């Protein structure tokens, strides 16, 4: 064996082992940061779907296209794995036989596709390698099928959870409306269920955002509304609760702001990009001082004790809000979303 074929065989073997390692790491190992190439594939798929979707004038068609993010990403990973493994086996066959590179490639494609389009192997070693390669493609497909079942089960469970989380927020355009509707209804204590639920959501996000599940579920359909609209409403309501209401701060509301700020900061650091878009969407407008004062008057009319120093309360609110506002805007720019509309606050 000459040096060129020896290097080819070693390179091919290393590529094959690396392909199995990275495929297993993506599709089998839970909670680990996906390899760089996988992250690149996820990002390319997300940008391609978002770019094409924004060329569509029909909103429903656009949403249907964006809903393909998970399957397109997983199929792209499968295609890349098979292509990389085929290259590895091509180099390996070229290195251990006297065949030309073209013949080695044909034999590799024949084995990987299980089509048998190549000629009969000439040696026992070539037969063995071809037999092993013939199991490689089906193995990757089986791993993908098993993972697809898992990820869509997790997605379905998460959708049910999101629907339950959205129910208390319906009718609230922002944190001030959510706080006031609770004060006028069951009382501010009724918000404890919302704080607790969202604390759990933020904690789970901290655990999964670097995993393959996190990459897929975070950018899955309906996640834009969840993170760019619902989460800020809850965080603003928690910040308003502990800045406007007189007395002992609500510890669950404070924890909600803490965990939310931490989760969004982690996301902003890790996903430092934005999707390619031909459209410009308006940024979410923050609660202004006039709206803050109007909220305080409405809470007082509802019988809630208000902080005596509104100037200090406003500074406290701005301080808490400043911990997550920028990060929320960064995440919103990463997510495919339809036109966002500014909802006026009706708290009078």
Number of C-alpha atoms within 10 A of each C-alpha: 10 7 9 10 18 16 15 20 22 16 18 24 20 15 20 23 14 16 20 19 12 19 23 15 17 24 23 15 14 14 16 17 19 22 15 10 12 21 18 12 17 23 19 16 21 25 20 16 20 23 18 15 21 21 12 13 9 10 13 10 12 20 19 12 17 26 16 15 22 24 14 17 20 22 13 17 23 19 15 17 21 24 15 18 26 28 20 26 30 24 26 28 28 26 26 19 17 12 14 12 15 11 16 24 22 18 27 28 25 19 25 24 18 17 10 15 12 15 10 10 13 10 10 9 13 19 14 12 17 22 14 14 24 20 14 22 22 15 13 20 15 12 17 21 14 13 17 16 11 14 18 14 12 13 19 12 11 13 15 11 13 16 11 12 18 14 9 15 18 10 11 19 17 25 26 28 20 23 25 24 19 16 21 15 11 10 15 18 11 14 21 15 13 19 23 14 14 22 20 14 19 20 15 13 20 19 13 18 22 19 18 25 23 20 20 20 21 20 21 19 23 18 19 20 16 16 19 21 17 21 20 23 21 26 27 25 23 31 25 25 23 21 23 26 20 15 11 7 15 18 13 17 26 18 16 26 27 17 21 27 22 19 21 25 20 16 20 18 11 11 16 10 13 15 18 18 17 12 11 8 14 10 14 17 11 13 16 11 13 9 17 17 15 17 23 23 15 17 24 15 13 15 11 19 14 18 17 11 10 16 12 13 20 18 12 17 21 19 13 22 21 12 17 22 20 14 19 22 18 22 20 22 19 20 23 27 20 14 10 13 11 12 11 10 16 14 16 11
